[in-house]
Amino acid sequence: MPLGMICLRLTIPWYATTGHSPHDTAERRARARWYTTKTELSFEDMVIKLRRVIIAELFRPQALYQATPEETRAVLAACAAAET
């Protein structure tokens, strides 16, 4: 029960701030034909969206170029020099 409450308290704010899309309800209605009068998303719909986002992030390609530590230090040194 405590883990379920933690998941609930994390999922709803995530969906409200990041995951919300106006098309979610229409998409869910199209997938589940028995929801013809559905006007709002349920917690289950939010969890489904969260799972899809997590899976998509796992398979997202990484950046082709990553700065080396030396390049990062050079940029930070240049920023520090520009401040003085």
N, C-alpha and C positions, 0 to 999 in steps of 0.2 A: 504494500500500500504506500509506504513513504516514497519508494522509487517512482511509482506511478504519479504521485502528486508532484514530484520534482520534474518529471517529464512534461506534465501538464503545464506547470508554471514556466517552463522554458519554451515550449512549443508555441503557445499562444502569443507571447510577446515577439518571438522570432517572426511568426506569420504576419503579425500586425505591422512590424517595422520593415521587414525585408521580403517576405515571401508572397505578400498579397498581390494578386492580379485580378482585374475585373472580369477576366474571362474564365476564371476557375469554376464558378458556379455553372456556367453554360457547358463547359467541358465535362464536368461531373454529371450533369443532366444528360448529356449525349451518351456517356458511357453506361449510365444506369437508367434505363428507360422508365423504371418505376418511379423515378424522382421528377415527374413532369411538373410538379408544383413547387419544387425546391427553390427557395429564394436566398437562403443563407447557407454557408458552409458549416459542416459539423467538425468536431475535433478530429474525427477519422480522416476527413478530407485534408485537414492541415497536416496530419502525420504523413499521409500519402505524398503530399507536396514536398515535405521535408525529406522523406526518403529519396524521392527522385532527385532533389537538389544535391544531396550527399553523394548519390551514385554518380551523377553527372560530374561532380567535382573530382571524384576518384579517377575518372577516365579522361579528364581534361588534359590536353597536352601541356607539357611544361614549356616554359619560355625557351626559345632557341638559343638565346644568348644570356649568360649570367656573368655579371661583373666579377673580376677576380678580386681578392682581398686588397691587392696593391692598388687597383683602380679605385676601389671604394675609399681607401685611405687617402689617395690623391685628391679625390673630390671633397672629402671632409676637410683636408688641409686647405684647399682652395677656398672653401666656405669660411673657415676660421680666419684665413688671411684677409678675406673681403670684409669681415666684420670690424677689423681694426683700422 
